[in-house]
Amino acid sequence: MKFLAYILTALLLLLQYDLWIGEGSVYALWQIHHGLETQRAENRGLQVRNDALAAEVDDLKRGNDAIEERARSELGMIKQNETFVQVVPPPEKPANTQ
């Protein structure tokens, strides 16, 4: 009778091993869910970036304001009849090391 109890206990432990540790186990399922949440968070960030880029492309296609803003900031261009003023800070005086 004890022998049968040992066999049944070993069989139960063997079945539990596959459930908790083996392939397709609870732990593997937890890892998949964790990886899925991580991927979803990354996708949300990328979607926000894509939306911003799409809005910028739309602005560049539709209006001259965005093109003008880029020309002014990135290329240093000015409109006709505008005066360009550049403020240069005074040079720093060298430190006196005596």
N, C-alpha and C positions, 0 to 999 in steps of 0.2 A: 504494500500500500504506500509506503514511504517512497518507493522507487517511482511509482506513478505520479505522486505529488511533485517530485523533483523534475520529472520529464515535463509535466504541465507547466511548472514554474519557468523552466528553461524555454519552453515554447512561447510562453507569455512574454518573457523578456526579449526573445528574438523578434517577436512581432512589434513590441514597443520600440525596439532599436530602429526599425524602419520608419516608424511614425515620428520619432523625435530627432533622429540623427541622419538617417539614410537619404537616398535620393528622393526628392519630392516630399521632404519632411517639413515639419512645422518651422524649423530653423531656416530652411531654404526658402520657404514661403515668406517668412519675415524679411529675409534679405531682399527678395524680389520687391516686396512692398516698400521697403526703405529706398531701394534704388529707383523705384517708380516715383516716389515723392521728390527725391532729389532731382530727377529728370524734369518733373513737372515744374519745379521751382526755377530751374535753368531755362526752361521753355518760356515761362512767364517773363523773365528778364529779357530774353531775346525777342519776344513779341513786342515788348515796350520799345526796344531799340528799333525794330523793324517799322513800327508805327511812326516813330519820330522821323526815320529816314524817308518813309513814304510821304509824310506831310511836307518834308523839305523838298523832295522831288516835285510834288504837286505845286508848291510855291514857285519853284524855279520854272516850271512849265507854264503856269498861268499868269504870273505877274512880273512886272519889271522891278518892283520894290526889292524883292529878294536878290535879284541879279545886281541891282545897284548897290545894295548893302554889301554883298560879297566883293564887288569891284572896289568899293571904298576901303573895306577893312583888310582884304587880303592883297590887293594890288596897289593900294594907295592912289587910286584914281580920283579925280575931282570933276565936277560938271563945268561946262563952259560958263564963263563970267563969275566963277567962284574964286576966292582968294585962299590959297593954301598957306596956313600958318603952322610953323613947327616951333615948339618951345624946347629950347636946349637948356638943361640945368647947368649952372656954373660948375667949372671943374673944382674938384676937391683940392684943398691945400695939403701939401705933403706934411706928414707928422714930423715935428721937430724932435730929433733924437740927440739931445746933448747931454 
